[in-house]
Amino acid sequence: MSALNPLAQSVKAQEREVTADLAKEFGLSAEEYQNALDILGRKPTFTELGIISVMWSEHCSYKSSKVWLKTLPTTGPQVICGPGENAGVVDIGDGDAVIFKMESHNHPSYIEPYQGAATGVGGILRDVFTMGARPIANMNALRFGSPDHPKTRHLVSGVVAGIGGYGNCVGVPTVGGETNFHPAYNGNILVNAMTVGVARTDRIFYSAAAGVGNPVVYVGSKTGRDGIHGATMASAEFTEDSEEKRPTVQVGDPFTEKLLIEACLELMATDAIVAIQDMGAAGLTSSSVEMAGKGGLGIELVLDDLPMREEGMTPYEIMLSESQERMLIILKPGREDVARAIFEKWELDFAVIGHLTETGNLVIRMHGETWCDMPIAPVSNAAPEYNRPWEPTPAAADLPADLLDGYALSLGETLEKLFGCPDLASKRWIWEQYDSLVGGDTRFMSGQADAAVVRVPGQRKAVAVTTDCTPRYCLADPVEGGKQAVAEAWRNLTATGALPLAITDNMNFGNPEKPRIMGQFVGAVQGIGEACKALDFPVVSGNVSLYNETNGEAILPTPAIGGVGLLDDAMTAVGIALRNEGDTLLLIGGTGGHLGQSLFLREILGREDGPPPPVDLAVERRNGDLVRGLIRDGLVASCHDVSDGGLLVAVAEMALAGGIGVHLTGLDGASPAVLFGEDQARYVLAVRPDKAAAVQEKARAAGVPVTVLGRTAGTALADRGGDIVSLKRLKSVNESWLPDYMSAEL
């Protein structure tokens, strides 16, 4: 140690001896550590061990999932770039592309809900604008535990504030999403964030490094000690001690992110960039290794001049820090001054910290010493890939024939109970904390349509965006649940009039080392793949979040689907709100009265069992294509797909959204199964009376069942026997639950 200078000696003094036990502590199995020894031909340095451990973590390497992810359909005539880059890229015509992805920030949001959720938003924004897109919309899919759990209210408050605090300040509208509650998420909430951006197809930027000798540039915020080993934390189950992991949660600054967006887009308008990558999970490690690895090159970093906000940081800490609002850029030779001027104008840090080499190695120098010198390709190529044992989920038993014998509530009482339950209760308290209109291009947002609709800036066309999943279906039958998640996203886009283009998936599951949990993952992937193929709805990006368990209790399998569609004219989009008195209400699609896994079953009958509703993808395609064509032809005033709660809930939601009642004439004597069953591939349309016959004729010509439900009138839901429930009463029940819950004393 005496040969080292004082700064290097200080680093050495902080390093621990590399052993098999330390490797295990860092998340490497004995076999994985031995594999690292074999690749290097020696024991790794402390910094090298940290780098290998995060690169081989579940969060970064997808070691338990990639064997199955490879089976998903990822191509199509509209796909410009599928999985493997920061986000997926899809052609939307006229030289424009939409770039989008959804990603999880589950563990950090449970430990520190505000910063966990905020930095989840910041991270997904960077995934999108690093490819050259200007972000135009954010969404989120949130799952919380039982409202009765002592932590739930605190987590809801923190997560919602974090999403709003970051998205609102960065100037990107948060236009929709979904929020559910279930005891299975008591110890492990889910925070899935999605961003959509728009770019020109000839100005898309990728992450593969090129050009030996080209400068490597660090830009954005300074590096601190927040988030160190965050990727490893996200690859492990929670325990009672997980609160102690609070230091691994990153801290975000949305105002810096806004500056970073503008600076990056300004630099992208020049010819200076060779490759660009955001520093997300595993920070500088993942960005440098991935960029060099994709380009088949080496990279040498000198960390002395890297901007740091804390004293005495070590190479290990710098390489594994997950501090936010940072990017790594490979520049063309001689373009450093151009780039520097842009980032200094935006008051952001800028530093040349290295260059590309032909060695194929990752070399890290600091304080005159080398702390890492290891081959990139063998380490990357040797990242574990497991085909873990799995068990199919047993088929759920059918519901008993006497299921409804004890059901004695009136239709009004049933609707009030359903509309006041946590899943169907209005989430206005949440989305009113989000700026949904910033930018001025939002056509439909939360509560107004089945999917959000946002104009492409400066144009008539628009993109529709949705997030969907029904975890209770996935628990009962992962294959059908996976199919249904895709089909519902496809339906929600279709219900606005948009042509579905592609999806991003966010696969949230428990411990994959348990065959039962791995079976849930495999089944969901199989169902997603089958639906994507049948609906020409490819997967272009995604994220896998495993080990979502606390003390051995797993979450519900939750393969969240983010879907994007295209409208040629934003003004042709339709929402769910009833718009006119006297309109005819039509049901598109057949009804079989499926109550298995329905909200009616859970909230009214107090049980969660039975098989989920089957998904017939050919029928989904047929019915959806019909509805989209009807909207395109101007025959539809309002449209809503039938999902949670069934047919009568869908009708009531349309009535509440528009403040216009419905006189139901086509459901006389209908059973609760018909009214509240959750059969798939169905839509409720409101059409002008003079267009009803044309709609019915087109449906019959397409072989699609169509039923007249009634007409819009008054201020209540009514049938031939009189009022079922007033809209005023239903709205009060629906809108009061969440504000009352959040204002109650802890």
N, C-alpha and C positions, 0 to 999 in steps of 0.2 A: 504493500500500500504506500510505502514511502516514496515510490517513483511517481505517484500521481500528484497532480497539482491539488491545492486545497479544495477547489470546487468538486473535482472528480472524487476526492476522498470523501467529501460530504455525501455524494451520491452513493458511493460504495457502502458507507456506514448505514444507509437506510435500506439497503437491499437485504433480503433474506436468502438463506442458503437454498438453492434449488434441490428439491428432493421429490420423491414420489408422493409423499404426504402433502407437500406444498402444491404439487400438480393436482392432487385430488381436491384440495381446498379451492383451487382455481376452477374446478369443474371438469377436469379431465379424468377419464377412467384410467385404470392401470394399463389397459391395452392401448389407449390413445397416447398416453405418456411414452410408452415403449415405442410406439410408431414415430413419435417426435424424435426420440433418441436415435432411431434407425435412420431417419431422414438426414439428421444433422451429422451423424457419426460422432457425436459428442453430447455432453450435457448442455442444455440451453442456458444462456445467461438469464438472469432474473427478468430483464426486459423482453427477451425472446419468449420466455415461458408465458408472460402476460399476453403477448401478441398472439401466440399460438392458441392459448386458451380462449380468447375472445373470437378468433377467426373460426375455431372449431366448436364454438358454442351452438346450441340449438338455434338461437336467435339469428346468428349470422350464417351458419352453414346449412340449415334446413336438413340436418342429418337423418332425422326420423321421417321426414315428409317428402323429400325430393323424388324418391323412387316412385311415389304415387302421383306427385304433381306432374311428372313427365307424361302421364297418360291423358292430361287434359287437352282439349282442342285449343290451339293458340293462334291459328292463322285464319285468314280470310281475305277477300279482295279489298276490304276496308282497312286491314291491319297494316300499319307502317312499321311498328315495332312492338313485339310481344314481350313476355317475361324475360328478365335478364338485365334490363336497364333500370334506371331509377323509377320510371313509370311507363305505362303503356301509351302507345301513340296510334290514333285512328284517324283516317282521312275523312273529312266532312265536306269535301268538294271546294272548288274555287281557290285551290292552293292553300286551304286552311286545314289544320289538324287539331284535334282535341287530345290533350295529354292528361292522364288521370291515374290515381292510385288510392287505395285505402290501406291504412296501417294501424297497428295496435299500439297503445301505451297503457296497458292494463296494470301491470305490477306497480309502475311509478305512480299511477293515479290512485291506487289504493293506499300507498304509503304517504303520499303528499298530494292530495287531490287537485289543488289549484295548479301547482307547477307541473304535476304529471300530465294533466289535461292540456294546459297551455303549451307545453313543449311538444306534446303530441301533435297539436295543430301546427306549430312552427316547423316540426320535422317533415310533415307531409307536404307543407307548402314548398319547402326546399326541394323535395323530390321532384316536384312538378316544374318549378322555375329553373332548376339546374339544367333542364332539357330545352330551355329557350321559350317556355310558355309564360304568358302573363296569367296568373291565377284569376279566375272569374267567379268561383263558387267554392264554398266549403260545406261539408255535411258531417254528421256524426251519428254513430250508432252506439247507444249507451245501455248497459245492463247493470242494474243495481240489485241488492239483496231485498229481503222482505222489508216492507215499510216499518214493521215492528222491531226490526233489529236495531240495537242502540247506535250503530255507526252509520246507518243508511242515510239519515237526514244530513249529517255532516258531509258525507261523501257526495250526495247530490248537490248540495250547496257549493262545495269546493270545485267540483268538476264543471258545473255549469258556469260558475264565475270564471274559471280558468279558460274555458273555451271562448266565452264572450270577451274576456279581458284581452286575449291574444288576437282573436279574429277581428274584433271591432277596431282595435288600434292599428292593425296592419292594413286595414282598408280592403278586405276581401269579404263579401257578404256570406254569412252562414244562412243557407236557404232551406235547410230541412234535415231530416234524419228520423230516428226512432228512439224511444225510451221505454224499457220494460223493467219490471220488478219480479224477482222470484227468489225464494230462500236459497236456491243453489248458488247464488252469487253473493251470499252473505260475507264470505271471507275472501272473495276474489272478484271484484267488479270488472266489467269490460268497458274500455273507452277506445272505440275504433273511429279514426278520423279519416276523412276523404277530401281530396282537393281535385278540382277540375280546372284546367287552364287551356288557353288557345295559343297556337303558334302558326307560323307559316311553314309549309311542308319543306321548303328549301332552307329553313333556318332552324333546324332541329339539332341539338348538341348532344353528343354521346360521351361516354366516360373512358373509352379505350385510349390509353396513352400512346403517343407516337413521336418518333424523332429523337435519336440518341443525342444527348447534350442539351435538349430543350429545357428551359427553366421550369421549376416547380414553384408555384406561388401560393402562399397562404393569404386569404382575405377574410374580412368580417370582424367578429369580436375577438377579444383576447381569450386565451386559454386559462382555465382555472381547474380546480380539483373536483368540480361537480361532475357527477355522472360516471366516475371511474368504476369500471366493471359493471356498468349498467346492463350491457348485453348478457353478461353472465347471470346477473340477478333475474333477468327476464327469462332465463332458461332453467329455472329451478322452482320447485314448489314453495309455497309460503308455509311458515310455521308461526308459532306464537311469538317468535323473536323477530319477525319480519319488520316490525316497526323500527328496529335498530338499523335497517338499511336505508333510512331516510337520506343519509349523505350521498347515496348513489343516484338520487333524483336530480335531474338537471334543472337549471334556473333559466327561464327565458326572458327575452327583451323584445317585444313586438315592434317597438319603434326602430330598433337596430335592424330587425328583419325587413321592415319596409325599405330602409335605406339599402339593404343588401339586394333586395329584389330590383330596385331601380338601377343600382350600380351594375349588377350582373347583366341586366337586359341592355344597358347602354354599351357595355363592353361587347356583348354579343352582336351588336350592330356593326362592329368593326370586323377586321379579319384576323384578330390577334389570337383567338382561342383555338387550341388543338383539341383539348379535352377538358371536361369540367365535372366535378363530383361534389356533392354536399358531404359534410362530416356528420353522419348520423350515428347509428349504433356502432360502437367501437371507435368512433371519432377518426383521428388522423390515421390510425391503423387500417381500418377498413377502406378508407378513401385511397390511401397510397397503395396498398396491396392490390386492391381491385383494379385500379387504373393501370398500374404497371402490369399486373397479371393478364388483363384483357389484351394489352398491347404486346405481350411476349417480351417485355423489357425488364430491366432492373431500375431501381430508384435509390438515390442516395440523398438523405436528408441531414442537414446540419441544423440542430435545434437551438443553438445559442441565440440567434436573432429572432426566433419565433415569438410573437407578441404574447406575453403572459401577464396575468393580473395578480399572481401570487408569487411570493418570494420562495426561492429554493426548490422549485419544482424539478423532479427527476425525469430522465428520459422515459421511464416506465409510466409515470403519471401523465406526462405530455401525450404519449402515444395512445393511452387508454382513456383520457379525458373525453367526456361527451358534452363539453360546454357547447352551448347553442350558437346559432347564427354564424357559422363558419363554413367556408368553401375551400376546396383545393383545385387549382387550375394549372393546366399545362399550357404554356404560351409558346407562340412561335418565337424564334430567336430575334432579339432586338426589339421586341414589342413591350418590354417591361415598362418603359417610361410612359407609353400610352396608357397601359393598364393602371399604373401607379397614379397617374393624374386623375383618372376617373374615380378610383376608390378614395383618394384623398379629398376630392371634391365632395364626395358623399360622407366624409368624416369617418371613414372605416379604416381599420388596420390593413396594411399591405406589406408583405415581406417575401422576398425570394429566399426559400429555405432549402433549395436543393436542385437536382437536375436528374434527367433520365440517363441510364447507362445501358451498356450492352451485356452486362454481367448476368442479368437475370436475378440478381440478389437485392434484398432489402437491406440497406446499410444505414445505420443511424449513428451519427457522431454528435458529441457534445462535450464541452470542456476539454477538447483536445483528445478525447478517448472515443473508441468504438464500442457501442453498447449492444449493437445488433448487427450481424452479418450472416444472413441465412437466405437460402434459395426460395424464391417466391413460388415458382411453378410446382415443385414437389410438395410444398406445404399446402398450397391451394388444392392441387389435384388429389392429395391424400386426405383431404378433409373427410371425416367419416361419412359413410352412407349406409344406413341400416335398413334392412328389410325386416322390421320388427314383427314378432308373432302377433297375430290378431285373431279375434273371435267375432263372428257376425252377431249382431244383436238379435236375440230371439224374437220371433213374431209376437206381437201383442195379442192377447186374447180379445175376442169380440165382446162388445158390450152386451149385458143381459137383455133378454126380451122384455122384462118388466121394468126397464130403466126408468120410465116416466111415471110409474104408478104413484109415487109420492109427490109428484109435481102439482102444486096447487096455486101458484102465483098467477095473477092476471098478466096480460101482455104488458100493460103499463108498468106494473111492479117489476116485471122481468127486465124491461128496458132500463128502468131507473137503476136497478142493481148492476146491470152490465155497464151502463154509462158512468157509473160512479166507482167502478173498480180501477185499480192502479193502471192496468194496461190500456184501457179504453178512455180513461179520464183525460180531459184536455191537457195538453202540455204547454198551454199558452204561457204559464209562469216561466217555463224554460225559454221558449223561443222569443219571448218579448225582451229577454236580456241580450239577444243577439241582434246586431245590425244586419238586417236581411236586404236592405235596399241600397247600401253604399255602392257607388258605381252607376246606378240608375238603369241597370239592364235586367233587373229581376222582374219577370212577368208573373210567375206564380211561386209562392214560397210555402212554408209550413202551414198546414191546415187548409190550403186553398186548392190543392190538386193532389192527385196520387203521386206525382213526381214534381219536383221543383223544375221550373223552366226559366232559363237565363239566356238573354240575347247574346249572340256573338257581338262584341263591341263594334259599333259603327255599321252593323249589317242588319238585315231583316231576319235572317235565320237564327235559330236558337238551339241550345242543347237542353235536353231534359235529363235530370239526375235523380236517382233514388238509391236508398239502402234498404235491404230487406233480409229477414230471416225469421223463422218461427221455431225457436229452440225446442219447444215441447214436442213438435212433430219430429225433430231430429233425434230426440231421446228415444221416442217410441220406435222409430224406423229411420235410421240415418240415410238410407238410400232415397226413400221417398221424401224425407226432409230436405236433403240436398237438392233434389229435383224441384221441390216446391219453392225453395228459396230463389232459385234461378227463374222459375216460371212466374213467381210473384213480381220480381223485378221487371221481367219482360212485360207483364200485364200492366204494372204501374206506369211504365213509359208509354205503352200503347194507349192507356186510358187518357193521356193528354193529347194524343194524336201523333206522338213521336215514333219514328222508326228505330227500334232497338239496334244498337251497333255492337256493343261489347261490354264485358264486365271486368271488374277487379274483385278478388275475393279476399276475405280476412278470416282465416281459419282458426277459431278459438276453441281449444280442447284442453283436456286434463293431461295426465301423465301418460305419454306414449309407451312407457315401459310396461304398462298394464295392458294385457291383450284385449280386455273389454274396451278400454278407451281407444286403443289403436284401431279396434274394429269400428268404432264410431267414426273415426277420421277416414278410414278406408271407404266405408259405406257412403259417407257424405261426398267424398271425391268422386266415387262412382256415379252417384246421383247427379252431381253438378255436371260431370262430363257428358252424361247421357242427355241432360236437358240442353246444354250448350250446343251440342251437335244437332239436336232436333230443331232448335230454334235459330240456328245460324247466329249464335251469340257468343263468340269466342272469349276466352280468358286472356287478357293482355297484360295483367299485372296482378300483384297480390302480396300477401303477407301471411305467415303462419305464426301463431302464438300458442305454444304448448305449455304444459306444466301449470295450467291454471287450476291449481288445487290448494287447499289449505288444510293442514292436518289430515291429509288423505282423502278429503271430500272434494270431488271434482265439480266444476260448473256443468250446466247443461251444454251439450255439444252445440256450438254456435258458429256455423259457417256463414258469416255475414257476406252478403253480395251487394256490391255497388254497381249499379247499371247506368249506362249513358246512352241516350238516343238523340236523334236529330229531327228537327222540324225545319222545313224550308222557309216558313214564315211564322215568327213568334206569335203573331196575332191570330193564327188559326188554332192555337192550343186551347183546350177546354179544361175547366176545373171541375170540382165536385159540387159546387154550390148550385142549388136550384135557382133559376134566374127569372122565371115567368110563372104567373098563375095560369092555369089551364093547360100546361104542358102535359103530354102523355108520358107516363113512366113505363119503360119496357125492361124486361129482364132478358139478357142475352146469355144463353147457355142452359144446360139441363140441371135439375135439382134432384138429388137422391136422398137428401136428409141425413148426411153423415155427421154424427155427433162425437165420434171418437176424437179425443184430444182437443175438443172445442172449448172456447171460453164459457159457453153455456154450461157445459159439463162441469167445468171447474168452479165457476162462480155461483151457479144456481143449484147444481146437484152435489157440489162439494167433493168431486172426485177427479183424478187425473189419470185416466187409463184409456184403453182401447187403441186401435190403430189410427194413425193419422189419415186424413183424406187422401185417396189415391190420386196421382197426377197422370193424366192421359196427355202426353205431349203433342200428339197429333191433333187432339181436340183443342188444346191450348193454342196451337198454331192457327188452326182454322178459325176459331172464334176471335182471336186477337187480330188476325188479318182483316176479318170482316169489320170489326169495330174501328180499326185505324182507317179503313177505307171510307166508312160512314162519316167519320170526323173530317177527313180530307175533303169529302164532297159537301161539307157544310150542313149535314143533316142532323147534327147532334148539338144540343145546347149545353148539356152537362153530362159527365161520365164519371163513374166510380166503380172500381173493381170490388167484388165481394170477397172479403177475407175474414179477419178476426171478428167473431160475433155473428157472422152469417148475413142473410139477406135483409132481415128487418133492421139490423144495426146499420147496414150500408145505406138503406133508404133514410133512416133517421139522421145519419151523418150528413147526407146531402141536404136534408131539410134544415138542420141546424146551421150549416154553412151558409145557406141562402136566406134563412129566416122566413121560409115559405113552407107551409104544411103540405101534407099529402093525404088524399082520400083514397084508401086502398080498396079496390073492388075485385082484384084478381086473386086474393088470398083468403077468401071466405072459407072458414073451416080448416085452414091449413094447420098441420100439426106443429108442435114446437120443433121437431126435427127439420121440417121444411123451412120454418122461419129463422132458425138459429143454427142450422147445420152449416158446416164450412166446406161444402163441395167446391171444387176448383173450377177454373176456366169460365168464370161468370162475371158479367158486368151489368150495372144498372145504368140505363140511358134515359135522359130527359130530352124529349123532342117536341117540336111544335106540332099541334094537332094536324095541320095540313101536310106534315111530313111523315107522320106515323105509318101510314100505309106503305109508303115507299121503303121505309126502313124494314118493316115486316116482310115485304116482298123480297128485298135483297137478302135478308136472313134466310128465308125459306129456300131461295135459289142456291144459297151456299150450304144448305143442309144443316143450318144452325138453329136449335130450338129458340123460339122467341115467345115471351109471355107478356101480356098486358097486365101491369100491376095496378094501375089506377091513374089518377091525375093530380097535378099540383093545385092545392087550394087551401085557404085558411091559415090558421096558426097552430095546427095540431096534427098529430098523426091520428087518423081516424079510419074506421072501417064501417060497414053497413050498420053495425050496432051502436055507433057513436064514437066519441073521442077515446083513443087508447091512452094518449098522454099529450099534454100541451107542450109546445116547443119551449115555452118559458120555463116550465118545470124541469124539462129534460136538460135544458141549458144550464140551469142553476146547479143541478146535480153533477153534470159533466164538468163544469168549470170550477167548482168549489173544492174538489177533493185535493188537488195538489197545493193550491195556496193555503188551504187550511192545514194540510199536513206540514208544510214547510214553516208555517208561522206558529205551530204548536211548540210548547216549551220542551227543551231537550230533557 
